[in-house]
Amino acid sequence: MGREDFHRILDETQQNVLRMGSLVEEAITRAVDALTRSDVKLADDILRGDDYIDDLNVLIETNCLNLLALQQPMASDLRTIAAMLDIIIDLERIGDHACDIAQITKNLANEPQLKPLVDIPLMAAKAREMLRESLDAFSHRDAGMAHAVPQKDDDVDRLYRKVFAELIQFMAKDPKAIGRASNLLLVALYLERIADHSTNICERVVYMVEGVPKKLKRSVIDFDQAIAHSDEIMQTPAPGGEQSSGQGLS
């Protein structure tokens, strides 16, 4: 492989990363839309579409490894390839969270709506904005933008805490609401995690451009602990000795 071919494949791979990011962003939008409208058909479409995102992930990874093995790139090119290998991990996980939200839509399809969704769509919009801007920073090799994006995570965290407090109140007032409220709490957690993955992407961009690894501002919410707490709530016996009917995610 000559240098001309190397740079052509490198450019194509960067475009595929942006394409994967666009597909993941669309999956978030559609997943929250499906949840808001209880649209099971749309949820199924999202779950099926994840295979294409996974295939693109494999293609990008394969191209990156081939570039590393055949050309032994140095300096800026090496950091770009390393950044792409990390970025697609975060994008793949964001896509998985979109699927998690789609699955929750299916879990709740036959349940009465707990409440109109307001803050969760707002969380999704802010998380999508962070993702889009992190990918713009990658596309333009803009370290300044990459430094700025994680500051927006405060808005996502604030909405998460608001949603959490509201759903806990629903659970306390009506044990029959525990399953539905816990599933919505998981949605809020996934959206908060998507914002964290966007911060990860920004860290990769800063390293790619500046050549120095840096930890940027991120959420103070412990995702694993919050998931465990939600699972505990969903297993809490309701009056009469029956457990909540909420379903967790596989």
SELUMLO-977326 format. One record per residue (C-alpha): residue in one letter; x, y, z; chain; residue number from 0. Coordinates in steps of 0.02 Angstrom, whole numbers. Example, Ala and Ser with C-alpha at 12.3 -4.5 7.8 and 13.67 -1.06 7.14 Angstrom:
rest a&px 615&py -225&pz 390&kette A&nr 0 $
rest s&px 684&py -53&pz 357&kette A&nr 1 $
//
This chain:
rest m&px 0&py 0&pz 0&kette A&nr 0 $
rest g&px 73&py 169&pz -53&kette A&nr 1 $
rest r&px 55&py 331&pz 45&kette A&nr 2 $
rest e&px -79&py 391&pz -74&kette A&nr 3 $
rest d&px -184&py 236&pz -41&kette A&nr 4 $
rest f&px -150&py 253&pz 145&kette A&nr 5 $
rest h&px -220&py 429&pz 153&kette A&nr 6 $
rest r&px -368&py 382&pz 43&kette A&nr 7 $
rest i&px -416&py 239&pz 159&kette A&nr 8 $
rest l&px -384&py 347&pz 311&kette A&nr 9 $
rest d&px -501&py 482&pz 243&kette A&nr 10 $
rest e&px -633&py 352&pz 199&kette A&nr 11 $
rest t&px -622&py 279&pz 374&kette A&nr 12 $
rest q&px -645&py 450&pz 454&kette A&nr 13 $
rest q&px -800&py 475&pz 346&kette A&nr 14 $
rest n&px -866&py 306&pz 403&kette A&nr 15 $
rest v&px -842&py 359&pz 584&kette A&nr 16 $
rest l&px -948&py 513&pz 551&kette A&nr 17 $
rest r&px -1076&py 405&pz 459&kette A&nr 18 $
rest m&px -1085&py 288&pz 608&kette A&nr 19 $
rest g&px -1106&py 438&pz 723&kette A&nr 20 $
rest s&px -1249&py 503&pz 615&kette A&nr 21 $
rest l&px -1337&py 334&pz 622&kette A&nr 22 $
rest v&px -1317&py 325&pz 810&kette A&nr 23 $
rest e&px -1384&py 501&pz 832&kette A&nr 24 $
rest e&px -1534&py 456&pz 725&kette A&nr 25 $
rest a&px -1561&py 298&pz 830&kette A&nr 26 $
rest i&px -1571&py 403&pz 989&kette A&nr 27 $
rest t&px -1698&py 520&pz 909&kette A&nr 28 $
rest r&px -1806&py 377&pz 848&kette A&nr 29 $
rest a&px -1792&py 280&pz 1011&kette A&nr 30 $
rest v&px -1857&py 424&pz 1117&kette A&nr 31 $
rest d&px -1991&py 460&pz 987&kette A&nr 32 $
rest a&px -2047&py 278&pz 996&kette A&nr 33 $
rest l&px -2052&py 287&pz 1186&kette A&nr 34 $
rest t&px -2152&py 449&pz 1185&kette A&nr 35 $
rest r&px -2281&py 378&pz 1063&kette A&nr 36 $
rest s&px -2276&py 197&pz 1126&kette A&nr 37 $
rest d&px -2232&py 147&pz 948&kette A&nr 38 $
rest v&px -2181&py -36&pz 954&kette A&nr 39 $
rest k&px -2156&py -48&pz 766&kette A&nr 40 $
rest l&px -2030&py 93&pz 770&kette A&nr 41 $
rest a&px -1945&py 12&pz 920&kette A&nr 42 $
rest d&px -1927&py -150&pz 820&kette A&nr 43 $
rest d&px -1853&py -52&pz 674&kette A&nr 44 $
rest i&px -1723&py 23&pz 791&kette A&nr 45 $
rest l&px -1675&py -147&pz 858&kette A&nr 46 $
rest r&px -1655&py -217&pz 683&kette A&nr 47 $
rest g&px -1555&py -66&pz 625&kette A&nr 48 $
rest d&px -1424&py -93&pz 759&kette A&nr 49 $
rest d&px -1349&py -235&pz 655&kette A&nr 50 $
rest y&px -1299&py -109&pz 521&kette A&nr 51 $
rest i&px -1215&py 1&pz 651&kette A&nr 52 $
rest d&px -1121&py -151&pz 716&kette A&nr 53 $
rest d&px -1065&py -197&pz 540&kette A&nr 54 $
rest l&px -1000&py -21&pz 511&kette A&nr 55 $
rest n&px -908&py -33&pz 677&kette A&nr 56 $
rest v&px -820&py -192&pz 618&kette A&nr 57 $
rest l&px -775&py -113&pz 450&kette A&nr 58 $
rest i&px -697&py 39&pz 533&kette A&nr 59 $
rest e&px -601&py -67&pz 658&kette A&nr 60 $
rest t&px -536&py -180&pz 519&kette A&nr 61 $
rest n&px -478&py -32&pz 415&kette A&nr 62 $
rest c&px -392&py 47&pz 564&kette A&nr 63 $
rest l&px -299&py -112&pz 608&kette A&nr 64 $
rest n&px -247&py -136&pz 426&kette A&nr 65 $
rest l&px -179&py 41&pz 420&kette A&nr 66 $
rest l&px -81&py 10&pz 579&kette A&nr 67 $
rest a&px -12&py -156&pz 520&kette A&nr 68 $
rest l&px 33&py -109&pz 341&kette A&nr 69 $
rest q&px 97&py 69&pz 358&kette A&nr 70 $
rest q&px 158&py 92&pz 537&kette A&nr 71 $
rest p&px 95&py 273&pz 539&kette A&nr 72 $
rest m&px 179&py 404&pz 647&kette A&nr 73 $
rest a&px 130&py 559&pz 745&kette A&nr 74 $
rest s&px -36&py 639&pz 690&kette A&nr 75 $
rest d&px -94&py 493&pz 581&kette A&nr 76 $
rest l&px -61&py 370&pz 721&kette A&nr 77 $
rest r&px -160&py 474&pz 846&kette A&nr 78 $
rest t&px -303&py 489&pz 722&kette A&nr 79 $
rest i&px -314&py 301&pz 700&kette A&nr 80 $
rest a&px -302&py 272&pz 887&kette A&nr 81 $
rest a&px -439&py 401&pz 916&kette A&nr 82 $
rest m&px -554&py 318&pz 790&kette A&nr 83 $
rest l&px -532&py 148&pz 871&kette A&nr 84 $
rest d&px -588&py 224&pz 1037&kette A&nr 85 $
rest i&px -726&py 333&pz 965&kette A&nr 86 $
rest i&px -815&py 187&pz 881&kette A&nr 87 $
rest i&px -821&py 96&pz 1049&kette A&nr 88 $
rest d&px -917&py 243&pz 1122&kette A&nr 89 $
rest l&px -1028&py 256&pz 968&kette A&nr 90 $
rest e&px -1068&py 70&pz 975&kette A&nr 91 $
rest r&px -1117&py 86&pz 1159&kette A&nr 92 $
rest i&px -1226&py 237&pz 1123&kette A&nr 93 $
rest g&px -1313&py 133&pz 989&kette A&nr 94 $
rest d&px -1338&py -4&pz 1118&kette A&nr 95 $
rest h&px -1420&py 122&pz 1235&kette A&nr 96 $
rest a&px -1538&py 174&pz 1095&kette A&nr 97 $
rest c&px -1585&py -10&pz 1080&kette A&nr 98 $
rest d&px -1608&py -19&pz 1269&kette A&nr 99 $
rest i&px -1732&py 125&pz 1258&kette A&nr 100 $
rest a&px -1821&py 39&pz 1113&kette A&nr 101 $
rest q&px -1836&py -119&pz 1216&kette A&nr 102 $
rest i&px -1910&py -19&pz 1360&kette A&nr 103 $
rest t&px -2040&py 47&pz 1238&kette A&nr 104 $
rest k&px -2089&py -133&pz 1204&kette A&nr 105 $
rest n&px -2089&py -173&pz 1391&kette A&nr 106 $
rest l&px -2210&py -31&pz 1425&kette A&nr 107 $
rest a&px -2319&py -52&pz 1270&kette A&nr 108 $
rest n&px -2465&py -132&pz 1361&kette A&nr 109 $
rest e&px -2452&py -23&pz 1516&kette A&nr 110 $
rest p&px -2549&py 138&pz 1545&kette A&nr 111 $
rest q&px -2440&py 292&pz 1527&kette A&nr 112 $
rest l&px -2370&py 347&pz 1694&kette A&nr 113 $
rest k&px -2359&py 530&pz 1642&kette A&nr 114 $
rest p&px -2331&py 634&pz 1486&kette A&nr 115 $
rest l&px -2145&py 633&pz 1446&kette A&nr 116 $
rest v&px -2069&py 806&pz 1452&kette A&nr 117 $
rest d&px -1898&py 803&pz 1536&kette A&nr 118 $
rest i&px -1840&py 639&pz 1456&kette A&nr 119 $
rest p&px -1858&py 710&pz 1278&kette A&nr 120 $
rest l&px -1765&py 865&pz 1339&kette A&nr 121 $
rest m&px -1626&py 754&pz 1406&kette A&nr 122 $
rest a&px -1619&py 664&pz 1240&kette A&nr 123 $
rest a&px -1606&py 828&pz 1143&kette A&nr 124 $
rest k&px -1462&py 889&pz 1251&kette A&nr 125 $
rest a&px -1371&py 721&pz 1243&kette A&nr 126 $
rest r&px -1391&py 720&pz 1053&kette A&nr 127 $
rest e&px -1323&py 897&pz 1045&kette A&nr 128 $
rest m&px -1169&py 843&pz 1143&kette A&nr 129 $
rest l&px -1144&py 694&pz 1028&kette A&nr 130 $
rest r&px -1164&py 798&pz 870&kette A&nr 131 $
rest e&px -1041&py 930&pz 930&kette A&nr 132 $
rest s&px -914&py 799&pz 985&kette A&nr 133 $
rest l&px -919&py 726&pz 810&kette A&nr 134 $
rest d&px -905&py 900&pz 734&kette A&nr 135 $
rest a&px -750&py 925&pz 841&kette A&nr 136 $
rest f&px -680&py 762&pz 772&kette A&nr 137 $
rest s&px -723&py 808&pz 593&kette A&nr 138 $
rest h&px -642&py 979&pz 605&kette A&nr 139 $
rest r&px -501&py 926&pz 722&kette A&nr 140 $
rest d&px -561&py 1064&pz 839&kette A&nr 141 $
rest a&px -488&py 1041&pz 1013&kette A&nr 142 $
rest g&px -571&py 1201&pz 1075&kette A&nr 143 $
rest m&px -744&py 1133&pz 1034&kette A&nr 144 $
rest a&px -696&py 966&pz 1113&kette A&nr 145 $
rest h&px -651&py 1057&pz 1275&kette A&nr 146 $
rest a&px -816&py 1153&pz 1274&kette A&nr 147 $
rest v&px -941&py 1011&pz 1242&kette A&nr 148 $
rest p&px -924&py 922&pz 1412&kette A&nr 149 $
rest q&px -977&py 1082&pz 1502&kette A&nr 150 $
rest k&px -1153&py 1048&pz 1437&kette A&nr 151 $
rest d&px -1161&py 888&pz 1539&kette A&nr 152 $
rest d&px -1220&py 992&pz 1689&kette A&nr 153 $
rest d&px -1387&py 1019&pz 1600&kette A&nr 154 $
rest v&px -1407&py 831&pz 1571&kette A&nr 155 $
rest d&px -1364&py 792&pz 1753&kette A&nr 156 $
rest r&px -1488&py 924&pz 1815&kette A&nr 157 $
rest l&px -1628&py 848&pz 1711&kette A&nr 158 $
rest y&px -1580&py 673&pz 1768&kette A&nr 159 $
rest r&px -1596&py 724&pz 1951&kette A&nr 160 $
rest k&px -1764&py 804&pz 1916&kette A&nr 161 $
rest v&px -1829&py 648&pz 1828&kette A&nr 162 $
rest f&px -1759&py 536&pz 1966&kette A&nr 163 $
rest a&px -1844&py 636&pz 2106&kette A&nr 164 $
rest e&px -2010&py 639&pz 2013&kette A&nr 165 $
rest l&px -2010&py 452&pz 1976&kette A&nr 166 $
rest i&px -1965&py 409&pz 2155&kette A&nr 167 $
rest q&px -2118&py 507&pz 2210&kette A&nr 168 $
rest f&px -2226&py 406&pz 2091&kette A&nr 169 $
rest m&px -2157&py 244&pz 2164&kette A&nr 170 $
rest a&px -2184&py 301&pz 2343&kette A&nr 171 $
rest k&px -2365&py 352&pz 2311&kette A&nr 172 $
rest d&px -2417&py 202&pz 2207&kette A&nr 173 $
rest p&px -2326&py 34&pz 2217&kette A&nr 174 $
rest k&px -2414&py -18&pz 2056&kette A&nr 175 $
rest a&px -2313&py 117&pz 1968&kette A&nr 176 $
rest i&px -2145&py 43&pz 2018&kette A&nr 177 $
rest g&px -2119&py -57&pz 1859&kette A&nr 178 $
rest r&px -2162&py 85&pz 1741&kette A&nr 179 $
rest a&px -2066&py 215&pz 1841&kette A&nr 180 $
rest s&px -1912&py 103&pz 1854&kette A&nr 181 $
rest n&px -1909&py 77&pz 1666&kette A&nr 182 $
rest l&px -1919&py 266&pz 1638&kette A&nr 183 $
rest l&px -1780&py 289&pz 1765&kette A&nr 184 $
rest l&px -1673&py 172&pz 1660&kette A&nr 185 $
rest v&px -1710&py 278&pz 1507&kette A&nr 186 $
rest a&px -1647&py 433&pz 1599&kette A&nr 187 $
rest l&px -1491&py 338&pz 1652&kette A&nr 188 $
rest y&px -1456&py 284&pz 1473&kette A&nr 189 $
rest l&px -1473&py 463&pz 1411&kette A&nr 190 $
rest e&px -1357&py 524&pz 1546&kette A&nr 191 $
rest r&px -1233&py 390&pz 1496&kette A&nr 192 $
rest i&px -1244&py 444&pz 1314&kette A&nr 193 $
rest a&px -1187&py 617&pz 1369&kette A&nr 194 $
rest d&px -1039&py 535&pz 1458&kette A&nr 195 $
rest h&px -992&py 440&pz 1300&kette A&nr 196 $
rest s&px -994&py 605&pz 1206&kette A&nr 197 $
rest t&px -870&py 672&pz 1333&kette A&nr 198 $
rest n&px -762&py 519&pz 1300&kette A&nr 199 $
rest i&px -763&py 561&pz 1114&kette A&nr 200 $
rest c&px -708&py 739&pz 1155&kette A&nr 201 $
rest e&px -562&py 670&pz 1256&kette A&nr 202 $
rest r&px -507&py 568&pz 1104&kette A&nr 203 $
rest v&px -517&py 723&pz 995&kette A&nr 204 $
rest v&px -410&py 824&pz 1116&kette A&nr 205 $
rest y&px -279&py 686&pz 1115&kette A&nr 206 $
rest m&px -287&py 671&pz 926&kette A&nr 207 $
rest v&px -258&py 858&pz 902&kette A&nr 208 $
rest e&px -147&py 905&pz 1049&kette A&nr 209 $
rest g&px -54&py 742&pz 1074&kette A&nr 210 $
rest v&px -84&py 744&pz 1262&kette A&nr 211 $
rest p&px -213&py 634&pz 1350&kette A&nr 212 $
rest k&px -332&py 739&pz 1456&kette A&nr 213 $
rest k&px -479&py 698&pz 1566&kette A&nr 214 $
rest l&px -621&py 819&pz 1533&kette A&nr 215 $
rest k&px -768&py 865&pz 1645&kette A&nr 216 $
rest r&px -892&py 724&pz 1662&kette A&nr 217 $
rest s&px -1047&py 670&pz 1757&kette A&nr 218 $
rest v&px -1038&py 635&pz 1943&kette A&nr 219 $
rest i&px -1178&py 507&pz 1929&kette A&nr 220 $
rest d&px -1123&py 328&pz 1958&kette A&nr 221 $
rest f&px -1207&py 232&pz 1817&kette A&nr 222 $
rest d&px -1180&py 57&pz 1887&kette A&nr 223 $
rest q&px -1238&py 106&pz 2060&kette A&nr 224 $
rest a&px -1393&py 190&pz 1990&kette A&nr 225 $
rest i&px -1435&py 35&pz 1887&kette A&nr 226 $
rest a&px -1416&py -74&pz 2041&kette A&nr 227 $
rest h&px -1529&py 42&pz 2141&kette A&nr 228 $
rest s&px -1660&py 35&pz 2004&kette A&nr 229 $
rest d&px -1654&py -155&pz 2001&kette A&nr 230 $
rest e&px -1678&py -158&pz 2191&kette A&nr 231 $
rest i&px -1831&py -48&pz 2175&kette A&nr 232 $
rest m&px -1904&py -159&pz 2040&kette A&nr 233 $
rest q&px -1886&py -311&pz 2153&kette A&nr 234 $
rest t&px -1970&py -226&pz 2303&kette A&nr 235 $
rest p&px -2126&py -324&pz 2354&kette A&nr 236 $
rest a&px -2287&py -228&pz 2333&kette A&nr 237 $
rest p&px -2426&py -236&pz 2464&kette A&nr 238 $
rest g&px -2494&py -411&pz 2475&kette A&nr 239 $
rest g&px -2324&py -491&pz 2449&kette A&nr 240 $
rest e&px -2323&py -472&pz 2259&kette A&nr 241 $
rest q&px -2170&py -406&pz 2172&kette A&nr 242 $
rest s&px -2170&py -262&pz 2050&kette A&nr 243 $
rest s&px -2220&py -314&pz 1874&kette A&nr 244 $
rest g&px -2085&py -205&pz 1795&kette A&nr 245 $
rest q&px -1965&py -291&pz 1677&kette A&nr 246 $
rest g&px -1781&py -257&pz 1673&kette A&nr 247 $
rest l&px -1677&py -256&pz 1514&kette A&nr 248 $
rest s&px -1583&py -403&pz 1446&kette A&nr 249 $
//
